[in-house]
Structures are given as C-alpha cells and as structure tokens.
C-alpha cells in the first residue's frame, strides 16, 4: 500500500512508519516545514496542504496533534490542544474529499477521553457520550466530527480511540520507570481509577489491521482487552521491576507543576474501555495482559524464571 502518515515523528507515528516499511508498504510522511524527498508538506495553522500530492494514496493515517500531557493546561495550551486536532483534521479531511482518486480509508486519531470520566462502567464503541463532557471529551467529539467531509465523500473513516500507550522509548511508562526503579512509585490518588492501556506493538498492529479490514468503520477502541485499576497497574509495574510500591504518589507537587485540571483528568479520573470491535473483527492482541506486556517492553524475565 501507499500510506500517508501525519504525526510521523511522534511515538506512534515513528513506530508505524517503520512497521509499514518493513512490510513493504510505501510511506509518505505529511510534515510541517520544508519536506524532504518522499514527504508532503502541510501547515494546519495556515490551512495549507499539498492536495495534489495526496492523489493516488491507498490509505491515510492521521496522528498529528499537540501533546495532551506535556505541559500545564493554560487557556492558550488548551486552545493549541484543540485546534491542532480539530483544524488539522478538518483541513486533511476536506483535501481528501476533493481528490479525483481519494484513498480507500482514513484512520484518524482520537482518544478514550471521548468517554469522559465513567467510573467502573465498561465502555465499548457502542457506549453513549458522557452526559456532562469535560474538556478532553469535547476535544475528542469535535476531533472526530471534523472528518465528516471525508466520510461524505465515500472514504472509509475510522476514529482510533487510543488508550495509554506503553512503550520503553516514550510516553507514560517511560516517565514512570525511573521513580519506580528508585522505589518511589505508588498508586495515584485512591488507585481505584481505571487505566485502559495498550502496548505500542498492539497499537501498531491494530492500525495495520484496520487498514486492511473493510468492515471496521467509525470508532474503534485501541486498548488492550484487560484494563486495570491504577492500584493494579502500579503494583504490577513494581513487581516487574522488583521494587516496592508502598507509598502513594503525592498529588500536590503534580498539581503545582501541571495544574489541577490536567492532574484530575489524566491521573485521578479514568475510563474502563474495552476493544470490542478489534476483537470481533479478528485482531489477536500480542499483549492482552499487563504483566506480560510490561515484561516484554522492559525486557524483564517472567516471574520465577532463572
């Protein structure tokens, strides 16, 4: 396949491009700034994209967007988080809709934040939106709606509702490993909040599965089939690293650094999300259980192994 990828230098995008190339696919990164040979330029802020260069693609995977947990949520940061997703998606979807030879499928990034804070309620793709959407739920709602022009043009559109991506080279897990290795890790808040996670290998595997599975449309949850509570996650990570996890993570320093709203949404609240569509369409998870995933990612031997 010939696949265009936005956000190609991010954690997921980098791994996806490598996997596609290894499988023999042609990857066309869509980049800001001056493109190198084989790349396509775009500027979501200015509303500019190389429409002609999008002709004849088989698929587009849209992963671009400002990091949600990278900085305190000032009003300016929240506008950036929203507009980098909504405006960029609207620009891309509109350009694809106008093509003479549009791609067969657009896999557009989204997140499990769409479901809002649901407590212990299991959430599948059939779950209704939250009654009182918070900031992230509103962003995800508008992010997904921005693909409407592509869908109206007959392109198969999939909204990839991704959970917490676990990878050695970046993301949430990379930030947790050092304090846990030092014996300073522990639950956050009550520890009862759900963490819907997915190993990076499965995130990439799910995207590749979606690209070739015509029956998959609309929202698709990219999460492992066995979400865990924060308490279970921290105990499992500590066990894999052979360290204790006795003391809870203090929230005050995190609130002072990142702000109360970010900490509340990303660390204190959660969603129990199940990948119903991936499972029913035949996707086989490489890492369905947390402990096995962490041992594979962190290259730790199985419990009891020599």
N, C-alpha and C positions, 0 to 999 in steps of 0.2 A: 504494500500500500504506500501511497504518498500522503503523509500526515503532517499537517501544520500544527505547531505547538506554541502557544503563548505561555509566558512564565517558565520558559525552558531552562532558566538558570537557577530556579528555586530547588528546594529539596526534592519535591515530587517530579518536577519537570526534568531535572538533570538525570534522575534515575529512569524516567520514562523514555527519554531520548536515547539513552544508552541501550535500553532493552529493545526498543523498536529497531535500532540499527543492527543490533546483534541478531535479530530475527530476519534481517534482510529488507526491512522497510526503509523507505526514503523519508528522512525527517527534514521538515522545513521550519526552522525556528522563526517566530514572529517577534521582532526585537525593537526596542526603542533605541534611538541614536542611529549612527551610521551602520548599515548592515554589512556583514562580510559576505563573500560569495556563498550562495545557497540559502541566505536568510532573506526575510521580508521585513521591511520597515513599517512601523506604525507609531502613532503618537495619540494615545487615547485622550490626553488633555486637550490637544488641539483639534481632535476629531478627524485625524488623518490616518489612512491605511492604504497600502498598496493593493487595491482591489484587483487589478489585472493579474498580479502575482498569485492570487487565490484561485484563479481559474484552473480547473482540472484536478483539484485535490480529491482524494478519496475520503478523507476524514480531517476534522479539526478537533484538537483537544485544547480547551481554553482554561488555563490555570492562573492567569495573571491577577494580581491584587496585592495591596499593601498588607504587611503582616499585622494580624489582629492582636497578638500578644507581645509585640516588640517594643511598645512604648506606652506611656501613660495616655489615657483617653481624654485628652483635651478636646474642646469642641472642634478645633482645627484637625486634630488627628481622626476624630470620628467622621468628619466630612471626607477626609482622604480615604479612610477605610471603605466608606460607602461609594464614593464616586469612582474610585479605582476599579471597583467591581461593576457597578451599575452602568456607568458611562462607557467603560471599555467593552462590556458585553453588548450593550446596545449598538455601539459602533461596529463591532465584529459581526453581530447577527444581521444588521442592516446590509453590510457589504456582501455577506454570503447570500442573502436573499436576492440580490441584484445580479448575481452571476449567471452567465449563459450555461455554464457547466458547474453547478454547485456540488459540494461534497455530499455524500450519502448520509453522513452523520456528524453532528456536533455534540461532543461531550463537554459540557460546560460546568466548571467548578461551582460547588455550593458547599454547605456545611450542615452538620447536625444541629447547629444553633437555630435552624429553621423551626425546630420543635419547641424551643423555649425551655423553661425550667419545668420538667414534668414529674419530679419526684421519682417514685418507684414504677410509674406507668410504663409498660413496654411500648415503644414507638416503632411502627413499621411505616412503609411508604404510604399505606392507606390511612394513617392517623391524621386527624384534622389539625389545622394550625392552632397555635395556642390562643386561648381566649383573650389574654392580655399580652400581646407580643412585646418583648423587650427590644433593646437596640439591635442585638445580633439577629433576632428573629425577623425584625423589619428589614434589615440589610439583606438577609437571605431571601426573603419574599420578593423584594424588588430586583435582586440579582437574577433570580430565576425568571421573573416576568420579563426581563429585558431581552430574553432570547425569542420573544414572540415573533419577530419578523422572519427568523429562520424557520420556525415551525410552520408559519403561514405559507412559506414558500415550498413546503413539502420535504424539508430536511428532517431526518430523524433526530430529535433533540433529547439528550439525557442530562439530567441535573445530578451531578455527582455529589451527594451529601456525605462528605468525608468527616470521619471522627478524628480522634487524636492519633496522629501518625507516629509510630515508634520506629526510630532509626538511630543507629550509632552516630551518624555523621551530622545530626542536627535535630531541631525540633524539641519537644518537651522532654523526651528521655535524655537527650544529651545534656540538658540543663540539670537534670536530677542526679545523674550518675555521681558527680563529684561529692556533693554533700552526703549521699548515701554511702559512698566508699569511706568517707570520714566518720561514719557513724552518727551523722547529724540529721538523717532523713526520718520522716514520720508522716503520719496522716495529716491532712489539711482540714481544719475545722472539725466537724463531727466525724468525718470519714464515711458517712452514710451516703454521700452523693455518688451517683453513678458516673463511671468513666467508660465511654464507648470508644474503644481503641482499634487500631488496625496496624499490622506490621507493614513497613514500606514495601516489602516484597509482594504482599497481597494487594496493596493499593495499586501497584503497577500491574499486577496480574488481573485485577478487577477491571482496570481501564482497558487493557488489551482484550479481555473477554467481552466487554461492552461493545468495542469497535466491530466485532465480528458476529454479534448476536442481535439480529434484526428485531427480535421480539422485545428487546429492552428499550423502553421509551419512558419519558417523564422522570420523576425522582427515583434514584437508586441509592440506597444506603451503602456507603463504603465503610463498613465497620465489621469487626470480627463477630462471629455468632455468639460469643460468650463475653458480654460486657461484665465489668466487675465494679464493686464499690471502691472508693478511694482507699478505704482501710485495707481491702484485699490487695489492691494494686501495690500499696507501699510495703505491705508485709511480704508480698511475692518478690518485689524488687530487692528488698533487703536480704531475703533468703537466697536469691540467685547470686548476690554479691558477697554472701557470707558475712553480713554485718547486721547489727541490731537495728531495730526501728522502734525505739521506746518512747521518744518524745514527739509530741505533735509539732508540726511546722508552725512557728509563730506568725500570725497574720498581720500584726501591726507593722513590722518592717516592710512587708509586701504592699500593704495599703499605702504606706508613706512613699514608697518608690513608684508604684504603678497606679495608685488611686483606688478608692473603694469600689467604684463601679466595675472596673476591669477584674479585680480580685473576686468580687461577688459572682460575676457571670462565668468567669473561666475556671475558678478554683473552688468556690464554695457550692455553686449550683452544678447541675449536670443533667444528662439525659441517658435513659436506658434504651439504646437504639439497636434494632435487630435487622440484619441484611436479608429480608425475606425475598426480595426479587433476585438477588445474586444466587441465593441457594436454590430457589425454584427454577432458575434458568440453567442450573448445572455447574455453577462455579464451585470448584473444590478448593477450600482455603488451605494454604500451606501451613499456616499457624493459627488454628482455631482457638487454642488455649493460651492464656497469658504467660504462664511459666515457660512453656516450650518456646514461645516467641522471644521472650527476654533472653533465654539461654542461647538461642540461635543468633540473635542480634549482638549480644555481648560476648559471644564465644565462650560461654561458661559450660562446663560439663554438667550432665544430668545429675540430679541428686543421687548420691550413693555410688557414682561412677568412680573408678580408680583414677 
